[in-house]
Amino acid sequence: METNRILCLLEQRLKKSRLKHTLGVRDMAVRLAEHWGADRDKAEKAALLHDFTKNLSAAESDELIIRYNLGIKYLGNPALAHSKTAAAVLEHEYGVSDREILNAIDCHTVGKPNMTLLEKIIYVADAAEQGRDYPGVEEIRDTAFSDIDKACINILDRTIKYVLSKGEDMDNKAIAWKTAEVIDSKKGQDIVLIDISRTSGFADYFVITHAPSDRLMKTIADEVEDQLAELGVILKRSEGRNGTGWILMDFGDIIVNVFSKEQRDRYNLEKLWGDGDITYFDGNKGIE
């Protein structure tokens, strides 16, 4: 598959934020390939294609898992499954036949024993491209050019610590607050969190905001979906992205509502769920 065709496909399939990340992975992978003497062309293509199915819904991901018999452990978890589904779709539906590229895509999320040089390059580039911003990432970037095996170990160690701590650190209140922070970063207005756990049997929190345009509403919704997926909180269903003035995002225990101002005033969820504990978001205060 030629690079120009890949880029055209990515523009159609990926959200802007995911495409930006993908291009960052491409740049990092090419630099690493040139530094370590790997095949530059294969590194570029594997990097560009590594998140090919990242923006699929959970239902779409599950359909591919079943179609290609990828393993029931991946059902309901597109964040974990996307490396597997990407490799399968690219091989069976887009004619990618280079096994080195497919294998690098297949293992880029969690790695595997005895990785090849190309697999290590994609694994490291995904975790350390210039758009990544987390404690220790600069050290990993530096190490990648001096000892790529050590960089892989550092990334794996960080991932294990993150997974072990996530259950302790991110209860539903913390996830709801994180959602509010993401919305605030994208200029959502008058953000409100409502604890409905005592009055509802279907969720623990509503997060409510509004935005002045359909475009900004979609930008907010996309960013919330991406950021929560990074925490392992997967979108179960979404409605209203076709310009109705209300985007509803169901994450299970967290329900996110992104309104136009008119529709927010019309439905007035704050009044409707007034029996819940209401918090008006102030990013400077943290969790109350």
C-alpha positions in Angstrom: 0.0 0.0 0.0 1.5 3.3 -1.0 2.0 6.1 1.5 -0.3 8.6 -0.2 -3.1 6.1 -0.2 -2.5 5.3 3.5 -2.7 9.0 4.3 -6.0 9.4 2.4 -7.4 6.4 4.3 -6.3 7.8 7.6 -7.9 11.1 7.0 -11.2 9.3 6.4 -11.0 6.9 9.3 -9.3 8.7 12.2 -10.3 11.7 14.3 -8.0 14.7 14.0 -6.5 14.1 17.4 -5.8 10.5 16.5 -4.3 11.4 13.1 -2.0 13.9 14.8 -0.8 11.2 17.2 -0.3 8.8 14.2 1.8 11.3 12.3 3.9 11.8 15.5 4.4 8.0 15.7 5.5 8.0 12.1 8.1 10.7 12.7 9.5 9.0 15.7 9.5 5.6 14.1 11.4 6.9 11.0 14.0 8.5 13.2 14.4 5.3 15.2 14.7 3.2 12.1 17.4 5.4 10.6 19.2 5.4 13.9 19.1 1.6 14.5 19.5 0.6 10.8 16.0 -0.8 10.4 13.9 -0.7 7.2 12.7 3.0 7.0 9.9 2.2 4.6 8.5 -0.6 6.8 8.8 1.5 9.9 6.9 4.4 8.3 4.1 2.2 7.0 3.7 0.3 10.3 3.6 3.5 12.2 1.0 5.1 9.9 -1.2 2.0 10.1 -0.8 1.1 13.8 -4.1 2.7 14.9 -6.1 1.9 11.8 -9.1 0.7 13.8 -8.6 2.9 16.9 -11.7 5.0 16.3 -14.2 2.1 15.9 -17.0 1.8 18.4 -17.0 -1.1 20.9 -19.7 -2.8 18.8 -17.7 -2.5 15.6 -14.6 -3.7 17.3 -16.4 -6.8 18.7 -17.8 -7.6 15.2 -14.2 -7.7 13.9 -13.0 -9.8 16.8 -15.7 -12.4 16.1 -15.2 -12.3 12.3 -11.5 -12.9 12.5 -11.6 -15.1 15.6 -9.2 -12.9 17.6 -10.1 -14.1 21.0 -13.1 -13.5 23.3 -10.8 -11.8 25.9 -10.8 -8.8 23.6 -14.6 -8.4 23.4 -15.8 -5.2 25.0 -12.4 -3.7 25.1 -11.5 -1.9 21.8 -8.6 0.0 23.5 -6.9 -3.3 24.0 -8.2 -5.0 20.8 -7.4 -2.3 18.3 -3.9 -3.5 17.6 -5.3 -7.0 16.8 -8.2 -5.7 14.7 -6.0 -3.3 12.8 -3.7 -6.1 11.7 -6.6 -8.4 10.7 -8.4 -5.7 8.8 -5.3 -4.5 7.0 -4.4 -8.1 6.0 -7.8 -9.4 5.0 -9.6 -6.2 3.7 -6.7 -4.0 2.4 -4.3 -6.5 1.1 -1.3 -5.7 3.4 0.8 -8.9 3.2 4.1 -7.9 4.7 4.2 -10.0 7.9 6.8 -7.8 9.6 4.6 -4.8 9.3 1.5 -6.7 10.4 3.3 -8.2 13.4 4.6 -4.8 14.5 1.0 -3.4 14.3 -0.4 -6.5 16.1 1.8 -6.1 19.2 2.2 -2.3 19.5 -0.2 -1.9 22.4 1.2 -4.4 25.0 4.4 -5.7 23.3 5.4 -9.4 23.4 8.4 -11.6 24.2 11.3 -11.6 21.8 10.2 -8.6 19.7 12.0 -7.9 16.5 13.7 -4.5 15.9 10.8 -3.2 13.9 8.3 -4.3 16.6 10.4 -2.5 19.3 10.5 0.6 17.1 6.7 0.8 16.7 6.1 0.0 20.4 8.5 2.7 21.6 7.4 5.3 19.0 3.7 4.8 20.0 4.6 5.5 23.6 7.1 8.3 23.2 6.1 10.3 20.1 6.4 14.1 20.7 2.7 14.5 21.4 2.9 12.3 24.5 3.1 14.1 27.8 3.5 12.1 31.0 6.1 11.8 33.7 9.2 10.1 32.4 8.5 10.4 28.7 11.5 12.5 28.1 13.8 9.9 29.6 12.1 7.2 27.5 12.7 9.3 24.3 16.4 9.7 25.2 16.8 6.0 26.1 15.2 4.9 22.8 18.2 6.2 20.9 20.8 4.7 23.2 19.3 1.4 24.4 16.0 0.5 22.7 15.6 -2.6 24.8 15.8 -0.6 28.0 13.2 1.9 26.6 10.8 -1.0 25.9 11.3 -2.3 29.5 10.7 1.2 30.9 7.5 1.5 28.9 6.3 -1.9 30.0 7.1 -1.2 33.6 5.2 2.1 33.5 2.2 0.3 31.9 2.1 -2.4 34.6 2.2 0.2 37.4 -0.5 2.2 35.7 -2.8 -0.8 35.3 -2.2 -1.8 38.9 -2.9 1.7 40.2 -5.9 2.5 38.0 -8.5 0.6 39.9 -7.4 2.3 43.2 -7.0 5.8 41.8 -9.9 6.2 39.4 -13.2 5.7 41.0 -16.3 7.0 39.3 -16.0 10.4 41.0 -12.5 10.8 39.8 -13.4 9.7 36.3 -16.3 12.2 36.2 -13.9 15.0 37.3 -11.4 14.0 34.7 -14.1 14.2 32.1 -14.9 17.7 33.3 -11.2 18.6 33.0 -11.1 17.4 29.4 -14.3 19.3 28.6 -12.8 22.4 30.2 -9.6 22.1 28.1 -11.8 22.2 24.9 -13.8 25.2 26.0 -17.0 23.6 27.2 -19.1 26.0 29.1 -20.8 25.9 32.5 -19.7 22.4 33.3 -21.8 20.6 35.9 -21.3 17.2 37.6 -24.4 15.5 39.2 -24.0 12.6 41.5 -27.1 10.5 40.7 -25.9 7.3 42.4 -28.5 7.5 45.2 -31.4 8.2 42.8 -30.6 6.2 39.7 -30.1 2.5 39.0 -28.3 3.1 35.6 -25.4 5.4 36.3 -23.5 7.3 39.1 -22.7 10.6 37.4 -24.0 13.0 34.8 -21.5 15.4 33.4 -23.2 18.3 31.6 -21.8 21.1 29.4 -22.8 23.2 26.4 -20.9 24.7 23.4 -21.7 27.5 21.0 -21.4 25.4 17.8 -22.0 21.9 16.5 -18.3 21.7 15.5 -17.1 22.5 19.0 -19.7 20.0 20.5 -18.2 17.3 18.3 -14.6 18.3 19.2 -15.5 18.0 22.9 -17.2 14.7 22.5 -14.2 13.3 20.5 -11.7 14.4 23.1 -13.7 13.0 26.0 -14.0 9.6 24.1 -10.2 9.6 23.4 -9.1 10.6 26.9 -11.3 8.2 28.7 -10.3 5.4 26.4 -6.7 6.0 27.5 -8.0 5.3 31.1 -9.7 2.2 30.0 -13.2 3.7 30.2 -14.9 2.7 27.0 -17.8 4.4 25.3 -20.8 2.0 25.2 -23.0 4.1 23.0 -23.3 7.6 21.6 -26.2 9.6 20.2 -26.8 13.0 18.6 -23.6 13.6 16.6 -25.7 14.5 13.6 -26.5 18.1 14.6 -29.4 17.7 17.0 -27.9 20.0 19.6 -27.4 17.2 22.1 -24.6 14.6 22.1 -25.2 11.9 24.7 -22.3 9.6 25.6 -22.9 6.6 27.7 -19.7 5.3 29.5 -21.7 3.0 31.8 -21.4 4.7 35.2 -20.7 8.1 33.6 -23.1 9.8 31.3 -21.8 12.8 29.4 -24.2 15.3 27.9 -22.8 18.0 25.5 -25.6 20.5 24.5 -26.1 23.5 22.5 -27.2 26.4 24.8 -30.7 26.2 23.4 -31.1 22.5 24.0 -29.5 22.7 27.4 -32.0 25.3 28.5 -34.9 23.3 27.0 -34.1 20.0 28.7 -32.7 21.5 31.9 -31.2 18.3 33.3 -29.9 20.1 36.4 -33.5 20.7 37.4 -34.7 17.3 36.3 -32.1 15.6 38.4 -32.1 18.2 41.2 -32.3 15.5 43.8 -28.7 14.5 43.0 -25.6 16.2 44.5 -24.6 19.0 42.0 -21.1 20.3 41.7 -20.3 23.3 39.5 -16.9 22.6 38.0 -14.0 24.8 38.8 -10.8 23.4 37.5 -8.8 25.2 40.1 -10.4 23.4 43.0 -9.9 19.8 42.2 -12.3 17.1 43.5 -14.5 18.4 46.3 
